[in-house]
């Protein structure tokens, strides 16, 4: 007797489900000794106005293997997640120059103080000057969305880390045209950030926006007078944003100068 056509389809579907179930990479379906270690991925950025390289630590474990120079970023490094203490030291020293506690739970939350690293997520942690006392430092954590941009696009984020500069707006210049990216960015914040309400989530704290790839300039102006800031060494004037890549442009201070400085770091390229 011939099997009915639908029966063949049913058998094929069942085989597919069984095979995919056997290959499932679910963490809890793997024997304990074979499970990959859970970790957060963190890139550390030295945005302090001091030309001193930094090493970053979680609790008493040094995470970076190479000191991070001023305006530079480490590659993404595996790190503990949840409720952690992040510290940094200067040069080859082992005395913590700053420590900050992050996270009171293993997932993102709108409550409970600074959110901490989440297992399986990517993060950027900035070491920067504090707003309330510019002789002291702070650590600021953002979550990084690894989703690639659309074809022909790059992703761009702006972070304000210059404590002496008031609220700014940020525009992008490309091919003789200028478009507003972010209209109100306070110190310690990322452009377009959402900190409360229905749209609050991990990515909303430090959002990337998609922009056309190519030669670009970022223009930063104070909201009060709409006058562009003079950025030391014209750090934002000649940027080449490559398609498929993600960048953070950040504003900070210049060591030993009253000038406003800045730099750009690339994500997911290490």
C-alpha positions in Angstrom: 0.0 0.0 0.0 1.3 3.4 -0.9 1.9 5.9 1.8 0.0 9.1 1.5 2.1 12.2 0.5 1.2 14.1 3.7 2.6 11.2 5.7 6.0 11.7 4.1 5.9 15.4 5.0 5.0 14.5 8.6 7.9 12.0 9.0 10.3 14.5 7.5 9.1 17.2 9.9 9.5 14.9 12.9 13.0 13.9 11.9 13.9 17.6 11.5 12.6 18.4 15.0 14.5 15.5 16.5 17.7 16.3 14.8 17.6 20.0 15.7 16.7 19.1 19.3 19.7 16.8 19.5 22.0 19.6 18.3 20.4 22.3 20.6 23.1 24.4 22.2 21.0 25.3 25.2 23.2 25.9 28.2 21.3 23.7 30.6 21.1 20.8 28.1 24.9 20.3 28.2 26.6 18.2 30.8 28.0 20.4 33.6 31.6 19.6 32.8 31.1 20.4 29.1 29.3 23.7 29.5 31.2 26.8 28.2 31.8 29.3 31.1 29.3 32.0 31.4 30.8 35.5 31.1 30.1 39.1 30.2 32.1 40.7 27.5 33.5 44.1 28.4 35.6 46.7 26.4 37.3 49.2 28.7 38.0 52.8 27.6 40.4 55.2 29.1 38.7 58.6 28.7 40.4 60.3 31.6 42.2 63.6 30.9 45.5 62.2 32.1 48.1 60.6 29.7 48.5 57.6 31.9 47.7 54.0 30.8 45.2 52.0 32.9 44.7 48.4 33.8 41.1 47.3 34.7 40.2 44.8 37.4 37.0 43.1 38.5 37.3 42.5 42.3 40.9 41.4 42.7 41.4 39.9 39.2 43.1 42.0 36.5 41.0 41.7 33.3 43.1 43.7 30.8 46.5 42.2 29.8 47.7 45.3 28.1 47.4 48.7 29.7 44.8 50.9 27.9 46.2 54.3 26.8 44.4 57.6 26.9 41.5 57.7 24.4 42.0 54.0 23.6 39.8 51.0 24.1 40.6 47.4 25.0 39.2 44.5 23.0 36.1 42.9 24.4 37.3 40.7 27.3 35.5 37.9 29.2 34.5 39.1 32.7 32.4 38.3 35.7 28.7 39.4 35.5 26.1 40.4 38.0 27.0 42.3 41.1 30.7 43.2 40.5 33.2 45.7 41.6 35.2 47.3 38.8 38.5 49.0 39.5 41.4 50.5 37.7 45.1 51.0 38.4 47.6 53.3 36.7 50.6 51.9 34.7 52.3 49.1 36.5 50.9 50.1 39.9 48.6 47.8 41.9 46.9 50.4 44.0 43.3 51.0 42.9 42.8 54.6 41.9 39.0 54.1 41.7 36.5 51.4 42.5 32.8 51.3 41.7 30.1 48.6 42.4 27.8 47.7 39.6 24.7 45.5 39.6 22.5 44.0 42.1 21.0 41.3 39.9 22.0 39.2 36.9 19.6 41.0 34.4 18.9 44.5 33.4 16.6 46.5 35.7 15.3 50.0 36.0 15.9 49.9 39.8 18.7 49.1 42.2 21.6 51.4 41.3 24.0 51.1 38.5 23.3 48.0 36.4 26.0 45.5 36.1 27.5 43.3 33.4 25.1 40.7 32.1 26.2 37.2 31.0 26.3 36.9 27.2 26.0 40.7 26.7 28.6 43.2 25.4 29.5 46.3 27.4 31.7 49.4 27.3 33.0 50.7 30.6 34.5 54.2 30.5 37.0 55.6 33.0 36.4 59.4 33.0 36.5 62.5 35.1 33.6 62.9 37.6 31.1 65.7 37.1 30.8 66.8 40.7 34.5 66.9 41.4 36.8 67.2 38.3 39.8 66.2 40.4 38.2 62.7 40.8 37.3 59.9 38.5 34.2 57.8 37.8 33.3 54.6 35.9 30.3 54.5 33.5 28.9 51.4 32.0 26.9 51.1 28.7 25.4 48.0 27.0 26.5 47.5 23.4 24.0 46.1 20.9 26.0 43.8 18.5 23.3 43.8 15.8 25.1 44.9 12.6 23.8 47.9 10.7 22.0 47.7 7.4 23.9 47.4 4.2 26.0 50.5 3.4 25.5 51.9 7.0 27.6 52.3 10.1 26.4 52.6 13.7 27.4 55.6 15.7 27.1 56.5 19.4 28.0 59.7 21.1 29.0 60.0 24.8 29.5 63.2 26.7 32.5 62.9 29.1 33.7 66.5 29.4 32.5 67.7 32.9 33.3 71.4 32.2 31.1 71.4 29.1 27.3 72.0 29.5 24.6 70.2 27.6 25.5 69.7 23.9 23.8 68.8 20.6 25.5 66.7 18.0 25.3 66.8 14.2 26.8 64.7 11.4 28.3 66.3 8.3 28.6 64.2 5.2 29.1 65.3 1.5 28.4 68.9 2.4 25.2 68.2 4.3 24.6 68.5 8.0 22.0 66.5 10.0 21.1 66.6 13.6 21.8 63.4 15.4 21.2 64.2 19.1 19.6 67.4 20.4 20.3 67.3 24.2 23.2 65.4 25.7 24.2 65.9 29.3 27.5 64.9 30.9 27.7 61.2 31.6 25.0 60.4 29.1 24.9 59.0 25.6 23.0 60.8 22.8 19.4 59.6 22.4 19.5 57.8 25.7 16.3 56.8 27.4 16.5 56.4 31.2 12.8 55.9 32.2 9.4 55.0 30.8 8.2 52.3 28.4 11.2 52.6 26.1 13.7 51.9 28.8 15.9 48.9 28.2 19.6 47.9 28.2 20.2 49.3 24.7 18.4 52.6 25.4 21.1 53.7 27.9 23.7 54.0 25.2 22.0 53.7 21.9 23.7 53.5 18.5 22.1 55.1 15.5 22.6 54.0 11.9 24.3 56.6 9.6 25.5 56.3 6.0 29.1 55.0 5.8 31.8 57.2 4.4 33.8 60.4 5.1 32.2 62.2 8.0 32.6 64.9 10.6 30.9 65.2 14.0 30.0 68.7 15.0 29.4 69.3 18.8 27.7 72.5 19.9 26.5 73.8 23.2 22.8 73.8 23.4 22.8 77.3 25.1 24.4 79.2 22.2 24.4 76.7 19.3 28.0 77.5 18.7 30.3 74.6 17.6 33.0 73.6 20.0 36.6 73.7 18.9 37.8 70.2 19.4 41.5 69.7 20.2 43.4 68.4 17.1 40.1 68.5 15.2 39.5 64.9 16.4 36.0 64.8 15.0 36.7 66.5 11.6 37.9 63.7 9.4 36.3 60.5 10.3 35.9 57.5 8.0 32.9 55.4 9.0 33.1 52.0 7.5 30.0 50.1 6.4 29.1 47.3 8.9 31.1 48.7 11.8 30.0 50.3 15.1 31.7 53.4 16.7 31.5 55.5 19.8 32.6 59.1 19.6 33.2 60.6 23.0 33.8 64.1 24.2 36.3 64.6 27.1 39.0 67.0 28.5 42.6 67.4 27.4 45.4 66.7 29.9 46.8 70.0 31.2 44.7 72.2 28.9 41.5 74.0 29.0 40.7 72.6 25.6 37.9 70.2 24.8 39.1 66.9 23.4 37.6 63.8 22.0 38.2 60.5 20.4 36.5 57.6 18.5 36.7 53.9 19.3 35.5 51.0 17.1 33.4 48.1 18.5 33.3 44.4 17.5 36.4 44.7 15.4 38.8 43.0 17.7 
